[in-house]
Amino acid sequence: MRREWRDGRHDLFGFTADRHTADRAVARDQGFWRVGPVRPAAVYVVAANASAVNGHPVSGCGNSSCPDSPERGELR
């Protein structure tokens, strides 16, 4: 999953090969941030291979080459 921040940075989190698990994680994450004063601009499922995951910083990445394509039919 990818969490977009308003300043243009992003986080990748909740790595799983199971779509149902990914959808639940996105819903849980959105629920967590919904009640706080700081909210992500978007949270959505992206496809990422092992090399993209292994080379990704833990948080606050601004690299434009990171996975950023919502799965078909996803809304941001």
All heavy atoms as a GROMACS GRO file, in nm:
protein
  585
    1MET      N    1   0.084  -0.116   0.000
    1MET     CA    2   0.000   0.000   0.000
    1MET      C    3   0.090   0.124   0.000
    1MET      O    4   0.202   0.119   0.045
    1MET     CB    5  -0.088   0.003   0.126
    1MET     CG    6  -0.211  -0.087   0.120
    1MET     SD    7  -0.177  -0.261   0.125
    1MET     CE    8  -0.125  -0.287   0.289
    2ARG      N    9   0.033   0.232  -0.048
    2ARG     CA   10   0.107   0.358  -0.054
    2ARG      C   11   0.025   0.465   0.016
    2ARG      O   12  -0.094   0.481  -0.010
    2ARG     CB   13   0.130   0.398  -0.200
    2ARG     CG   14   0.210   0.526  -0.216
    2ARG     CD   15   0.237   0.551  -0.363
    2ARG     NE   16   0.286   0.685  -0.384
    2ARG     CZ   17   0.404   0.714  -0.438
    2ARG    NH1   18   0.483   0.618  -0.478
    2ARG    NH2   19   0.440   0.839  -0.456
    3ARG      N   20   0.090   0.539   0.104
    3ARG     CA   21   0.028   0.650   0.176
    3ARG      C   22   0.094   0.777   0.126
    3ARG      O   23   0.213   0.796   0.141
    3ARG     CB   24   0.051   0.633   0.326
    3ARG     CG   25  -0.020   0.734   0.411
    3ARG     CD   26   0.017   0.719   0.559
    3ARG     NE   27  -0.016   0.588   0.612
    3ARG     CZ   28   0.073   0.508   0.674
    3ARG    NH1   29   0.197   0.545   0.689
    3ARG    NH2   30   0.034   0.392   0.721
    4GLU      N   31   0.015   0.864   0.064
    4GLU     CA   32   0.063   0.992   0.011
    4GLU      C   33   0.041   1.101   0.114
    4GLU      O   34  -0.067   1.112   0.172
    4GLU     CB   35  -0.017   1.031  -0.113
    4GLU     CG   36   0.003   0.943  -0.232
    4GLU     CD   37   0.129   0.976  -0.308
    4GLU    OE1   38   0.179   1.089  -0.295
    4GLU    OE2   39   0.177   0.888  -0.379
    5TRP      N   40   0.144   1.185   0.135
    5TRP     CA   41   0.133   1.299   0.224
    5TRP      C   42   0.117   1.427   0.143
    5TRP      O   43   0.157   1.434   0.028
    5TRP     CB   44   0.255   1.307   0.315
    5TRP     CG   45   0.262   1.188   0.405
    5TRP    CD1   46   0.343   1.080   0.391
    5TRP    CD2   47   0.181   1.163   0.519
    5TRP    NE1   48   0.318   0.989   0.490
    5TRP    CE2   49   0.219   1.038   0.571
    5TRP    CE3   50   0.080   1.234   0.584
    5TRP    CZ2   51   0.159   0.983   0.684
    5TRP    CZ3   52   0.020   1.179   0.696
    5TRP    CH2   53   0.060   1.056   0.745
    6ARG      N   54   0.061   1.527   0.201
    6ARG     CA   55   0.031   1.653   0.131
    6ARG      C   56   0.156   1.726   0.084
    6ARG      O   57   0.150   1.805  -0.008
    6ARG     CB   58  -0.053   1.742   0.219
    6ARG     CG   59  -0.185   1.674   0.254
    6ARG     CD   60  -0.292   1.765   0.298
    6ARG     NE   61  -0.409   1.690   0.342
    6ARG     CZ   62  -0.499   1.637   0.262
    6ARG    NH1   63  -0.485   1.648   0.132
    6ARG    NH2   64  -0.602   1.571   0.309
    7ASP      N   65   0.271   1.699   0.146
    7ASP     CA   66   0.396   1.766   0.105
    7ASP      C   67   0.467   1.693  -0.009
    7ASP      O   68   0.577   1.730  -0.047
    7ASP     CB   69   0.489   1.784   0.224
    7ASP     CG   70   0.541   1.652   0.279
    7ASP    OD1   71   0.505   1.545   0.227
    7ASP    OD2   72   0.620   1.657   0.376
    8GLY      N   73   0.404   1.588  -0.064
    8GLY     CA   74   0.461   1.516  -0.177
    8GLY      C   75   0.539   1.391  -0.141
    8GLY      O   76   0.576   1.313  -0.228
    9ARG      N   77   0.565   1.370  -0.012
    9ARG     CA   78   0.634   1.248   0.029
    9ARG      C   79   0.534   1.133   0.036
    9ARG      O   80   0.414   1.154   0.031
    9ARG     CB   81   0.699   1.268   0.167
    9ARG     CG   82   0.810   1.370   0.166
    9ARG     CD   83   0.868   1.394   0.303
    9ARG     NE   84   0.763   1.432   0.398
    9ARG     CZ   85   0.749   1.378   0.519
    9ARG    NH1   86   0.832   1.286   0.562
    9ARG    NH2   87   0.651   1.417   0.599
   10HIS      N   88   0.586   1.011   0.047
   10HIS     CA   89   0.499   0.894   0.057
   10HIS      C   90   0.566   0.787   0.142
   10HIS      O   91   0.685   0.790   0.166
   10HIS     CB   92   0.465   0.839  -0.081
   10HIS     CG   93   0.585   0.785  -0.152
   10HIS    ND1   94   0.666   0.863  -0.232
   10HIS    CD2   95   0.642   0.662  -0.151
   10HIS    CE1   96   0.765   0.789  -0.279
   10HIS    NE2   97   0.754   0.667  -0.231
   11ASP      N   98   0.486   0.693   0.188
   11ASP     CA   99   0.531   0.575   0.260
   11ASP      C  100   0.475   0.453   0.190
   11ASP      O  101   0.361   0.456   0.141
   11ASP     CB  102   0.478   0.573   0.404
   11ASP     CG  103   0.516   0.697   0.484
   11ASP    OD1  104   0.629   0.744   0.467
   11ASP    OD2  105   0.431   0.743   0.562
   12LEU      N  106   0.551   0.346   0.184
   12LEU     CA  107   0.500   0.216   0.142
   12LEU      C  108   0.489   0.131   0.267
   12LEU      O  109   0.580   0.130   0.350
   12LEU     CB  110   0.594   0.150   0.042
   12LEU     CG  111   0.611   0.220  -0.093
   12LEU    CD1  112   0.708   0.141  -0.181
   12LEU    CD2  113   0.479   0.239  -0.164
   13PHE      N  114   0.379   0.060   0.284
   13PHE     CA  115   0.358  -0.018   0.405
   13PHE      C  116   0.267  -0.136   0.377
   13PHE      O  117   0.204  -0.143   0.272
   13PHE     CB  118   0.298   0.070   0.516
   13PHE     CG  119   0.155   0.110   0.490
   13PHE    CD1  120   0.051   0.041   0.549
   13PHE    CD2  121   0.124   0.213   0.404
   13PHE    CE1  122  -0.081   0.076   0.525
   13PHE    CE2  123  -0.007   0.249   0.379
   13PHE     CZ  124  -0.109   0.180   0.440
   14GLY      N  125   0.256  -0.227   0.473
   14GLY     CA  126   0.160  -0.337   0.465
   14GLY      C  127   0.182  -0.431   0.349
   14GLY      O  128   0.088  -0.465   0.279
   15PHE      N  129   0.303  -0.475   0.327
   15PHE     CA  130   0.334  -0.559   0.211
   15PHE      C  131   0.268  -0.696   0.224
   15PHE      O  132   0.282  -0.764   0.325
   15PHE     CB  133   0.485  -0.575   0.198
   15PHE     CG  134   0.555  -0.443   0.194
   15PHE    CD1  135   0.625  -0.396   0.303
   15PHE    CD2  136   0.548  -0.365   0.080
   15PHE    CE1  137   0.687  -0.273   0.299
   15PHE    CE2  138   0.610  -0.241   0.076
   15PHE     CZ  139   0.679  -0.195   0.186
   16THR      N  140   0.193  -0.734   0.123
   16THR     CA  141   0.126  -0.863   0.120
   16THR      C  142   0.096  -0.900  -0.025
   16THR      O  143   0.080  -0.814  -0.110
   16THR     CB  144  -0.006  -0.860   0.202
   16THR    OG1  145  -0.066  -0.988   0.198
   16THR    CG2  146  -0.103  -0.758   0.148
   17ALA      N  147   0.089  -1.028  -0.050
   17ALA     CA  148   0.052  -1.076  -0.184
   17ALA      C  149  -0.098  -1.101  -0.196
   17ALA      O  150  -0.148  -1.129  -0.304
   17ALA     CB  151   0.128  -1.205  -0.215
   18ASP      N  152  -0.170  -1.087  -0.087
   18ASP     CA  153  -0.312  -1.115  -0.083
   18ASP      C  154  -0.394  -0.986  -0.093
   18ASP      O  155  -0.381  -0.897  -0.008
   18ASP     CB  156  -0.346  -1.189   0.047
   18ASP     CG  157  -0.493  -1.220   0.059
   18ASP    OD1  158  -0.547  -1.289  -0.029
   18ASP    OD2  159  -0.554  -1.174   0.158
   19ARG      N  160  -0.476  -0.974  -0.194
   19ARG     CA  161  -0.553  -0.851  -0.218
   19ARG      C  162  -0.653  -0.823  -0.105
   19ARG      O  163  -0.672  -0.710  -0.064
   19ARG     CB  164  -0.625  -0.862  -0.353
   19ARG     CG  165  -0.711  -0.742  -0.388
   19ARG     CD  166  -0.624  -0.615  -0.385
   19ARG     NE  167  -0.703  -0.497  -0.396
   19ARG     CZ  168  -0.703  -0.416  -0.500
   19ARG    NH1  169  -0.627  -0.443  -0.603
   19ARG    NH2  170  -0.778  -0.311  -0.502
   20HIS      N  171  -0.717  -0.927  -0.053
   20HIS     CA  172  -0.813  -0.908   0.055
   20HIS      C  173  -0.745  -0.848   0.178
   20HIS      O  174  -0.796  -0.755   0.241
   20HIS     CB  175  -0.881  -1.040   0.089
   20HIS     CG  176  -0.981  -1.031   0.199
   20HIS    ND1  177  -1.099  -0.961   0.186
   20HIS    CD2  178  -0.978  -1.079   0.326
   20HIS    CE1  179  -1.166  -0.968   0.300
   20HIS    NE2  180  -1.094  -1.040   0.387
   21THR      N  181  -0.629  -0.898   0.212
   21THR     CA  182  -0.551  -0.846   0.325
   21THR      C  183  -0.510  -0.702   0.299
   21THR      O  184  -0.515  -0.618   0.389
   21THR     CB  185  -0.427  -0.934   0.350
   21THR    OG1  186  -0.470  -1.068   0.374
   21THR    CG2  187  -0.346  -0.884   0.467
   22ALA      N  188  -0.470  -0.671   0.177
   22ALA     CA  189  -0.431  -0.535   0.141
   22ALA      C  190  -0.549  -0.439   0.155
   22ALA      O  191  -0.534  -0.329   0.209
   22ALA     CB  192  -0.376  -0.531  -0.001
   23ASP      N  193  -0.665  -0.478   0.108
   23ASP     CA  194  -0.783  -0.392   0.118
   23ASP      C  195  -0.820  -0.365   0.264
   23ASP      O  196  -0.856  -0.253   0.300
   23ASP     CB  197  -0.902  -0.456   0.046
   23ASP     CG  198  -0.887  -0.453  -0.105
   23ASP    OD1  199  -0.808  -0.370  -0.156
   23ASP    OD2  200  -0.954  -0.534  -0.172
   24ARG      N  201  -0.809  -0.467   0.348
   24ARG     CA  202  -0.837  -0.449   0.491
   24ARG      C  203  -0.736  -0.354   0.555
   24ARG      O  204  -0.772  -0.270   0.638
   24ARG     CB  205  -0.838  -0.583   0.564
   24ARG     CG  206  -0.962  -0.664   0.534
   24ARG     CD  207  -0.980  -0.784   0.626
   24ARG     NE  208  -0.862  -0.819   0.704
   24ARG     CZ  209  -0.806  -0.940   0.709
   24ARG    NH1  210  -0.857  -1.038   0.640
   24ARG    NH2  211  -0.700  -0.963   0.782
   25ALA      N  212  -0.610  -0.367   0.517
   25ALA     CA  213  -0.506  -0.279   0.572
   25ALA      C  214  -0.528  -0.134   0.531
   25ALA      O  215  -0.509  -0.043   0.612
   25ALA     CB  216  -0.368  -0.326   0.528
   26VAL      N  217  -0.569  -0.111   0.407
   26VAL     CA  218  -0.598   0.026   0.361
   26VAL      C  219  -0.715   0.083   0.442
   26VAL      O  220  -0.708   0.197   0.489
   26VAL     CB  221  -0.628   0.028   0.210
   26VAL    CG1  222  -0.693   0.160   0.169
   26VAL    CG2  223  -0.502   0.006   0.131
   27ALA      N  224  -0.821   0.006   0.460
   27ALA     CA  225  -0.936   0.054   0.536
   27ALA      C  226  -0.898   0.084   0.681
   27ALA      O  227  -0.940   0.186   0.737
   27ALA     CB  228  -1.048  -0.050   0.532
   28ARG      N  229  -0.817  -0.002   0.741
   28ARG     CA  230  -0.773   0.019   0.879
   28ARG      C  231  -0.687   0.146   0.889
   28ARG      O  232  -0.702   0.226   0.981
   28ARG     CB  233  -0.696  -0.104   0.927
   28ARG     CG  234  -0.660  -0.102   1.072
   28ARG     CD  235  -0.600  -0.234   1.122
   28ARG     NE  236  -0.496  -0.289   1.036
   28ARG     CZ  237  -0.509  -0.397   0.959
   28ARG    NH1  238  -0.624  -0.464   0.955
   28ARG    NH2  239  -0.410  -0.441   0.886
   29ASP      N  240  -0.598   0.165   0.793
   29ASP     CA  241  -0.511   0.282   0.793
   29ASP      C  242  -0.593   0.410   0.776
   29ASP      O  243  -0.570   0.509   0.846
   29ASP     CB  244  -0.406   0.270   0.683
   29ASP     CG  245  -0.294   0.371   0.699
   29ASP    OD1  246  -0.214   0.355   0.793
   29ASP    OD2  247  -0.288   0.466   0.619
   30GLN      N  248  -0.687   0.409   0.685
   30GLN     CA  249  -0.772   0.527   0.664
   30GLN      C  250  -0.852   0.559   0.790
   30GLN      O  251  -0.867   0.676   0.826
   30GLN     CB  252  -0.865   0.505   0.545
   30GLN     CG  253  -0.792   0.506   0.413
   30GLN     CD  254  -0.879   0.463   0.297
   30GLN    OE1  255  -0.972   0.382   0.313
   30GLN    NE2  256  -0.849   0.515   0.180
   31GLY      N  257  -0.900   0.456   0.858
   31GLY     CA  258  -0.973   0.477   0.983
   31GLY      C  259  -0.887   0.538   1.091
   31GLY      O  260  -0.932   0.624   1.167
   32PHE      N  261  -0.763   0.495   1.100
   32PHE     CA  262  -0.670   0.548   1.199
   32PHE      C  263  -0.646   0.697   1.178
   32PHE      O  264  -0.653   0.776   1.271
   32PHE     CB  265  -0.538   0.472   1.193
   32PHE     CG  266  -0.432   0.529   1.283
   32PHE    CD1  267  -0.432   0.498   1.418
   32PHE    CD2  268  -0.336   0.615   1.234
   32PHE    CE1  269  -0.334   0.552   1.502
   32PHE    CE2  270  -0.239   0.669   1.316
   32PHE     CZ  271  -0.239   0.637   1.451
   33TRP      N  272  -0.618   0.737   1.055
   33TRP     CA  273  -0.584   0.876   1.026
   33TRP      C  274  -0.706   0.967   1.020
   33TRP      O  275  -0.694   1.088   1.031
   33TRP     CB  276  -0.507   0.885   0.895
   33TRP     CG  277  -0.372   0.824   0.906
   33TRP    CD1  278  -0.332   0.702   0.860
   33TRP    CD2  279  -0.256   0.881   0.968
   33TRP    NE1  280  -0.202   0.679   0.890
   33TRP    CE2  281  -0.151   0.788   0.957
   33TRP    CE3  282  -0.231   1.001   1.033
   33TRP    CZ2  283  -0.024   0.812   1.006
   33TRP    CZ3  284  -0.105   1.025   1.082
   33TRP    CH2  285  -0.004   0.931   1.070
   34ARG      N  286  -0.824   0.911   1.001
   34ARG     CA  287  -0.946   0.992   0.983
   34ARG      C  288  -0.974   1.083   1.102
   34ARG      O  289  -1.024   1.193   1.086
   34ARG     CB  290  -1.066   0.900   0.959
   34ARG     CG  291  -1.194   0.972   0.928
   34ARG     CD  292  -1.306   0.876   0.890
   34ARG     NE  293  -1.273   0.813   0.764
   34ARG     CZ  294  -1.267   0.680   0.745
   34ARG    NH1  295  -1.294   0.598   0.843
   34ARG    NH2  296  -1.236   0.629   0.629
   35VAL      N  297  -0.941   1.041   1.224
   35VAL     CA  298  -0.977   1.118   1.343
   35VAL      C  299  -0.865   1.212   1.390
   35VAL      O  300  -0.885   1.288   1.484
   35VAL     CB  301  -1.017   1.024   1.459
   35VAL    CG1  302  -1.142   0.947   1.422
   35VAL    CG2  303  -0.904   0.930   1.495
   36GLY      N  304  -0.751   1.209   1.328
   36GLY     CA  305  -0.638   1.291   1.372
   36GLY      C  306  -0.631   1.426   1.302
   36GLY      O  307  -0.697   1.450   1.202
   37PRO      N  308  -0.548   1.515   1.355
   37PRO     CA  309  -0.533   1.647   1.295
   37PRO      C  310  -0.450   1.646   1.167
   37PRO      O  311  -0.461   1.735   1.084
   37PRO     CB  312  -0.463   1.728   1.404
   37PRO     CG  313  -0.388   1.625   1.483
   37PRO     CD  314  -0.472   1.500   1.478
   38VAL      N  315  -0.366   1.545   1.150
   38VAL     CA  316  -0.284   1.531   1.030
   38VAL      C  317  -0.335   1.410   0.954
   38VAL      O  318  -0.348   1.301   1.009
   38VAL     CB  319  -0.135   1.511   1.066
   38VAL    CG1  320  -0.053   1.490   0.941
   38VAL    CG2  321  -0.084   1.628   1.146
   39ARG      N  322  -0.367   1.430   0.826
   39ARG     CA  323  -0.422   1.320   0.745
   39ARG      C  324  -0.345   1.306   0.616
   39ARG      O  325  -0.306   1.406   0.555
   39ARG     CB  326  -0.568   1.349   0.713
   39ARG     CG  327  -0.654   1.352   0.835
   39ARG     CD  328  -0.800   1.375   0.798
   39ARG     NE  329  -0.876   1.391   0.920
   39ARG     CZ  330  -0.938   1.501   0.954
   39ARG    NH1  331  -0.938   1.605   0.875
   39ARG    NH2  332  -1.004   1.507   1.068
   40PRO      N  333  -0.326   1.182   0.570
   40PRO     CA  334  -0.263   1.164   0.439
   40PRO      C  335  -0.355   1.215   0.328
   40PRO      O  336  -0.477   1.219   0.344
   40PRO     CB  337  -0.245   1.013   0.427
   40PRO     CG  338  -0.298   0.952   0.550
   40PRO     CD  339  -0.358   1.057   0.635
   41ALA      N  340  -0.294   1.252   0.216
   41ALA     CA  341  -0.372   1.296   0.101
   41ALA      C  342  -0.443   1.177   0.036
   41ALA      O  343  -0.552   1.192  -0.018
   41ALA     CB  344  -0.281   1.365   0.000
   42ALA      N  345  -0.382   1.059   0.041
   42ALA     CA  346  -0.441   0.940  -0.019
   42ALA      C  347  -0.374   0.815   0.037
   42ALA      O  348  -0.259   0.818   0.078
   42ALA     CB  349  -0.422   0.942  -0.171
   43VAL      N  350  -0.450   0.706   0.038
   43VAL     CA  351  -0.398   0.574   0.073
   43VAL      C  352  -0.457   0.477  -0.028
   43VAL      O  353  -0.578   0.475  -0.048
   43VAL     CB  354  -0.439   0.531   0.216
   43VAL    CG1  355  -0.387   0.392   0.248
   43VAL    CG2  356  -0.392   0.632   0.318
   44TYR      N  357  -0.371   0.399  -0.095
   44TYR     CA  358  -0.421   0.308  -0.197
   44TYR      C  359  -0.324   0.192  -0.218
   44TYR      O  360  -0.210   0.196  -0.176
   44TYR     CB  361  -0.448   0.381  -0.328
   44TYR     CG  362  -0.334   0.464  -0.380
   44TYR    CD1  363  -0.244   0.413  -0.474
   44TYR    CD2  364  -0.314   0.594  -0.335
   44TYR    CE1  365  -0.140   0.489  -0.522
   44TYR    CE2  366  -0.210   0.671  -0.383
   44TYR     CZ  367  -0.124   0.618  -0.476
   44TYR     OH  368  -0.020   0.694  -0.524
   45VAL      N  369  -0.373   0.088  -0.285
   45VAL     CA  370  -0.294  -0.031  -0.315
   45VAL      C  371  -0.213  -0.008  -0.442
   45VAL      O  372  -0.265   0.044  -0.540
   45VAL     CB  373  -0.387  -0.154  -0.333
   45VAL    CG1  374  -0.309  -0.276  -0.374
   45VAL    CG2  375  -0.467  -0.180  -0.206
   46VAL      N  376  -0.085  -0.043  -0.436
   46VAL     CA  377   0.002  -0.038  -0.554
   46VAL      C  378   0.070  -0.174  -0.569
   46VAL      O  379   0.091  -0.244  -0.472
   46VAL     CB  380   0.109   0.073  -0.546
   46VAL    CG1  381   0.047   0.210  -0.547
   46VAL    CG2  382   0.199   0.055  -0.426
   47ALA      N  383   0.105  -0.207  -0.690
   47ALA     CA  384   0.183  -0.327  -0.716
   47ALA      C  385   0.331  -0.291  -0.703
   47ALA      O  386   0.375  -0.190  -0.757
   47ALA     CB  387   0.154  -0.379  -0.856
   48ALA      N  388   0.405  -0.370  -0.627
   48ALA     CA  389   0.548  -0.344  -0.608
   48ALA      C  390   0.623  -0.476  -0.609
   48ALA      O  391   0.577  -0.574  -0.552
   48ALA     CB  392   0.571  -0.272  -0.476
   49ASN      N  393   0.738  -0.477  -0.676
   49ASN     CA  394   0.820  -0.598  -0.676
   49ASN      C  395   0.918  -0.594  -0.559
   49ASN      O  396   0.931  -0.493  -0.490
   49ASN     CB  397   0.891  -0.616  -0.810
   49ASN     CG  398   0.984  -0.501  -0.841
   49ASN    OD1  399   1.038  -0.436  -0.752
   49ASN    ND2  400   1.001  -0.473  -0.969
   50ALA      N  401   0.988  -0.704  -0.536
   50ALA     CA  402   1.077  -0.715  -0.421
   50ALA      C  403   1.189  -0.611  -0.422
   50ALA      O  404   1.224  -0.557  -0.318
   50ALA     CB  405   1.136  -0.855  -0.415
   51SER      N  406   1.242  -0.578  -0.538
   51SER     CA  407   1.351  -0.480  -0.542
   51SER      C  408   1.302  -0.340  -0.505
   51SER      O  409   1.375  -0.265  -0.440
   51SER     CB  410   1.419  -0.480  -0.679
   51SER     OG  411   1.329  -0.437  -0.779
   52ALA      N  412   1.181  -0.305  -0.544
   52ALA     CA  413   1.126  -0.174  -0.507
   52ALA      C  414   1.104  -0.166  -0.356
   52ALA      O  415   1.129  -0.064  -0.294
   52ALA     CB  416   0.995  -0.148  -0.580
   53VAL      N  417   1.060  -0.276  -0.298
   53VAL     CA  418   1.034  -0.280  -0.154
   53VAL      C  419   1.165  -0.275  -0.076
   53VAL      O  420   1.179  -0.198   0.019
   53VAL     CB  421   0.954  -0.407  -0.117
   53VAL    CG1  422   0.945  -0.424   0.034
   53VAL    CG2  423   0.816  -0.402  -0.179
   54ASN      N  424   1.263  -0.355  -0.116
   54ASN     CA  425   1.390  -0.361  -0.043
   54ASN      C  426   1.466  -0.230  -0.048
   54ASN      O  427   1.535  -0.194   0.047
   54ASN     CB  428   1.478  -0.473  -0.098
   54ASN     CG  429   1.425  -0.609  -0.065
   54ASN    OD1  430   1.348  -0.625   0.030
   54ASN    ND2  431   1.463  -0.708  -0.143
   55GLY      N  432   1.456  -0.155  -0.155
   55GLY     CA  433   1.530  -0.030  -0.169
   55GLY      C  434   1.456   0.093  -0.121
   55GLY      O  435   1.507   0.204  -0.130
   56HIS      N  436   1.337   0.075  -0.066
   56HIS     CA  437   1.255   0.189  -0.026
   56HIS      C  438   1.288   0.235   0.115
   56HIS      O  439   1.300   0.155   0.206
   56HIS     CB  440   1.107   0.152  -0.034
   56HIS     CG  441   1.018   0.271  -0.032
   56HIS    ND1  442   0.971   0.325   0.085
   56HIS    CD2  443   0.972   0.349  -0.131
   56HIS    CE1  444   0.898   0.430   0.056
   56HIS    NE2  445   0.897   0.447  -0.073
   57PRO      N  446   1.302   0.368   0.136
   57PRO     CA  447   1.322   0.418   0.272
   57PRO      C  448   1.201   0.384   0.360
   57PRO      O  449   1.090   0.365   0.309
   57PRO     CB  450   1.332   0.570   0.255
   57PRO     CG  451   1.351   0.594   0.111
   57PRO     CD  452   1.301   0.474   0.038
   58VAL      N  453   1.222   0.382   0.489
   58VAL     CA  454   1.115   0.344   0.581
   58VAL      C  455   0.999   0.444   0.578
   58VAL      O  456   0.884   0.406   0.578
   58VAL     CB  457   1.170   0.329   0.725
   58VAL    CG1  458   1.058   0.305   0.824
   58VAL    CG2  459   1.271   0.217   0.729
   59SER      N  460   1.029   0.572   0.575
   59SER     CA  461   0.919   0.671   0.572
   59SER      C  462   0.965   0.799   0.504
   59SER      O  463   1.084   0.828   0.495
   59SER     CB  464   0.872   0.703   0.714
   59SER     OG  465   0.975   0.767   0.785
   60GLY      N  466   0.869   0.872   0.456
   60GLY     CA  467   0.896   1.004   0.400
   60GLY      C  468   0.974   1.006   0.271
   60GLY      O  469   1.054   1.094   0.249
   61CYS      N  470   0.952   0.913   0.184
   61CYS     CA  471   1.025   0.905   0.058
   61CYS      C  472   0.969   1.007  -0.042
   61CYS      O  473   0.849   1.028  -0.052
   61CYS     CB  474   1.013   0.765   0.000
   61CYS     SG  475   1.101   0.742  -0.156
   62GLY      N  476   1.058   1.067  -0.119
   62GLY     CA  477   1.016   1.160  -0.223
   62GLY      C  478   1.062   1.115  -0.360
   62GLY      O  479   1.053   1.190  -0.457
   63ASN      N  480   1.112   0.992  -0.370
   63ASN     CA  481   1.164   0.938  -0.495
   63ASN      C  482   1.050   0.914  -0.595
   63ASN      O  483   0.956   0.840  -0.567
   63ASN     CB  484   1.238   0.808  -0.467
   63ASN     CG  485   1.315   0.758  -0.586
   63ASN    OD1  486   1.295   0.804  -0.698
   63ASN    ND2  487   1.401   0.662  -0.562
   64SER      N  488   1.058   0.975  -0.711
   64SER     CA  489   0.951   0.963  -0.811
   64SER      C  490   0.949   0.827  -0.880
   64SER      O  491   0.854   0.795  -0.950
   64SER     CB  492   0.965   1.073  -0.915
   64SER     OG  493   1.088   1.060  -0.984
   65SER      N  494   1.052   0.744  -0.861
   65SER     CA  495   1.054   0.613  -0.927
   65SER      C  496   0.987   0.503  -0.844
   65SER      O  497   0.981   0.389  -0.887
   65SER     CB  498   1.199   0.573  -0.958
   65SER     OG  499   1.269   0.548  -0.838
   66CYS      N  500   0.934   0.537  -0.728
   66CYS     CA  501   0.866   0.437  -0.645
   66CYS      C  502   0.730   0.400  -0.705
   66CYS      O  503   0.670   0.481  -0.777
   66CYS     CB  504   0.846   0.492  -0.504
   66CYS     SG  505   0.999   0.505  -0.412
   67PRO      N  506   0.679   0.280  -0.673
   67PRO     CA  507   0.548   0.240  -0.726
   67PRO      C  508   0.442   0.343  -0.695
   67PRO      O  509   0.426   0.385  -0.581
   67PRO     CB  510   0.520   0.108  -0.654
   67PRO     CG  511   0.654   0.058  -0.612
   67PRO     CD  512   0.738   0.179  -0.586
   68ASP      N  513   0.370   0.387  -0.798
   68ASP     CA  514   0.270   0.492  -0.780
   68ASP      C  515   0.150   0.474  -0.873
   68ASP      O  516   0.087   0.569  -0.914
   68ASP     CB  517   0.331   0.630  -0.805
   68ASP     CG  518   0.236   0.743  -0.770
   68ASP    OD1  519   0.142   0.719  -0.693
   68ASP    OD2  520   0.254   0.853  -0.822
   69SER      N  521   0.119   0.352  -0.909
   69SER     CA  522   0.004   0.328  -0.994
   69SER      C  523  -0.103   0.256  -0.917
   69SER      O  524  -0.083   0.139  -0.881
   69SER     CB  525   0.044   0.245  -1.116
   69SER     OG  526   0.135   0.314  -1.195
   70PRO      N  527  -0.215   0.323  -0.888
   70PRO     CA  528  -0.323   0.251  -0.821
   70PRO      C  529  -0.365   0.130  -0.904
   70PRO      O  530  -0.358   0.135  -1.028
   70PRO     CB  531  -0.437   0.352  -0.814
   70PRO     CG  532  -0.370   0.484  -0.833
   70PRO     CD  533  -0.250   0.459  -0.918
   71GLU      N  534  -0.402   0.024  -0.837
   71GLU     CA  535  -0.452  -0.092  -0.908
   71GLU      C  536  -0.574  -0.050  -0.990
   71GLU      O  537  -0.644   0.044  -0.956
   71GLU     CB  538  -0.491  -0.202  -0.809
   71GLU     CG  539  -0.374  -0.264  -0.739
   71GLU     CD  540  -0.286  -0.344  -0.831
   71GLU    OE1  541  -0.338  -0.418  -0.918
   71GLU    OE2  542  -0.164  -0.332  -0.817
   72ARG      N  543  -0.598  -0.120  -1.097
   72ARG     CA  544  -0.710  -0.088  -1.184
   72ARG      C  545  -0.840  -0.080  -1.105
   72ARG      O  546  -0.872  -0.169  -1.028
   72ARG     CB  547  -0.720  -0.199  -1.289
   72ARG     CG  548  -0.808  -0.164  -1.402
   72ARG     CD  549  -0.787  -0.267  -1.509
   72ARG     NE  550  -0.905  -0.277  -1.589
   72ARG     CZ  551  -0.927  -0.372  -1.673
   72ARG    NH1  552  -0.840  -0.468  -1.689
   72ARG    NH2  553  -1.036  -0.373  -1.745
   73GLY      N  554  -0.911   0.029  -1.120
   73GLY     CA  555  -1.038   0.047  -1.052
   73GLY      C  556  -1.026   0.115  -0.916
   73GLY      O  557  -1.126   0.146  -0.854
   74GLU      N  558  -0.904   0.139  -0.868
   74GLU     CA  559  -0.885   0.203  -0.739
   74GLU      C  560  -0.906   0.354  -0.752
   74GLU      O  561  -0.872   0.413  -0.853
   74GLU     CB  562  -0.743   0.180  -0.687
   74GLU     CG  563  -0.718   0.040  -0.642
   74GLU     CD  564  -0.783   0.009  -0.510
   74GLU    OE1  565  -0.780   0.093  -0.420
   74GLU    OE2  566  -0.836  -0.101  -0.498
   75LEU      N  567  -0.953   0.414  -0.648
   75LEU     CA  568  -0.966   0.559  -0.642
   75LEU      C  569  -0.864   0.612  -0.543
   75LEU      O  570  -0.836   0.549  -0.444
   75LEU     CB  571  -1.105   0.599  -0.596
   75LEU     CG  572  -1.219   0.558  -0.689
   75LEU    CD1  573  -1.351   0.594  -0.626
   75LEU    CD2  574  -1.203   0.625  -0.824
   76ARG      N  575  -0.810   0.727  -0.570
   76ARG     CA  576  -0.718   0.791  -0.476
   76ARG      C  577  -0.793   0.875  -0.379
   76ARG      O  578  -0.892   0.928  -0.402
   76ARG     CB  579  -0.620   0.880  -0.552
   76ARG     CG  580  -0.520   0.800  -0.624
   76ARG     CD  581  -0.420   0.894  -0.683
   76ARG     NE  582  -0.311   0.815  -0.736
   76ARG     CZ  583  -0.192   0.860  -0.756
   76ARG    NH1  584  -0.164   0.984  -0.729
   76ARG    NH2  585  -0.099   0.785  -0.805
   0.00000   0.00000   0.00000
